[in-house]
Amino acid sequence: MKTNNGENPDAAKPGGPRFSMSALKFILSLCLLILIVAFAVKNTVSVPIHYYDYQFRIQTVELPLLMVVLISLFTGFLAAWSVGIFKQMKLKSELRKQNKTIRRLSGELEKHNPGET
């Protein structure tokens, strides 16, 4: 992509090279991966998880602490993503209604003022 004066905005500047967004994402992902691996190595203990089965009997399962944390993070991510998708669908529906209203009102305006727009 070039700017109005024909320069490439991603080109190196006198102050130093510019990082692209994908390089920044890669570096952050790598740091996150290192933190997860360090957590997994330091916390190898298994923890008991108590839950109710479909007949309301208490069951217990032993899972590594890392799995418990990752399952919790994934469940939270899934819940937040679901809420976000719901809000996005609601906004799209509202936008369609508003566009329909604009088209209807533009048509009425054209009927009343045929030469002016």
N, C-alpha and C positions, 0 to 999 in steps of 0.2 A: 504494500500500500504506500502511496506517495502523498505528500502534503501538497498544498497549493503551489509552493515554490519548487516542487519537483524533488525535494529531498526525501530520502527514506527515513521515517521516524525511528526505525529499529537500528539504524546505522550507528556505529560507535561515535561518541561525542568526545570532545577534548577532556572532559572530566572522567572518562572511563567508559568501558563497554556497558551497554544496557542489557539487562536480562529480559528475556521474553517471559510471558506469563506461564507458558508450559514448563520452562525451566524452573520457575519459582514453585509451581505445583509439584514438580518432581522432587525438588529439594525438601519441601515440607512433607511430602509423602514418605520420603526416605527417613526423615527425622522421626516421624510418627511410627514407622516400622521399627526403628531402633528402640524407641521407648517401649513398644509392645513386647519386643523380644527380651529386653532387659527386665520388664515386669514378669514375663513368663519364667525366666531363669531364676529370679529371686523368689518367686511365689509358686513353688511346685507342690505345695500341700493341697490335699483334697479336703473339701468341705461337704458336710451333709446338707442336703436340700430336702426339706419336708414339704409335701404337697398332698392334696386330696385327689384320689382317683375318681372315676365316673360313678362309683358306688359310695362315695363319701367316706372311704377308708383312708387313713393316713398312710402315706407311702414315703419311703426315704430312699434317696439315691445319692451316691458319692460322686462329686465332680471336681476336677481341678479348679482352683480359684480363678485361673485365667478364663476357663470356659464360662464360669458364672458371670464374670465381668463382661465378656464379649457377648454373651446371650442377652444380658441386661442392656448393653449399649445398642445392640441390633434391634431389640424390641422397642426401645425408646426412639430410635431412628425411624422404624417402621410406623410407629404411632404419629410422630411429627410429620412424616412424609404423607401419611393418609390425610391428616388435617390439612396440609398444604394443598393436596390434590382437590379436596372438597372445596376449599376456598377458591382455588383457581377455576373450578367448574362453575361455581356460583358467580364469580366475576365475569366469566365468558357469557353466561346466560344473561346477566344484567347488560352487558355490552350489546348483545344481539337485540335485546328489547329496546335499548336506546337507539341503536342504528335503525331499527324498524320505525320507531317514532320519528326520527329525523327524516327518513324517506317519506313518511306519510305527511309530515308537516311541510316538507319541501314541495310535495305535489300540490297540497292545498295552497301554498304561497304562489306557485306557478299559475294556478287557476285564477287567483285574484289579481295577480300582476303578471300577465303573460309576457310582456317585453322586458321586465326588470328581473334581474337575478342577483 
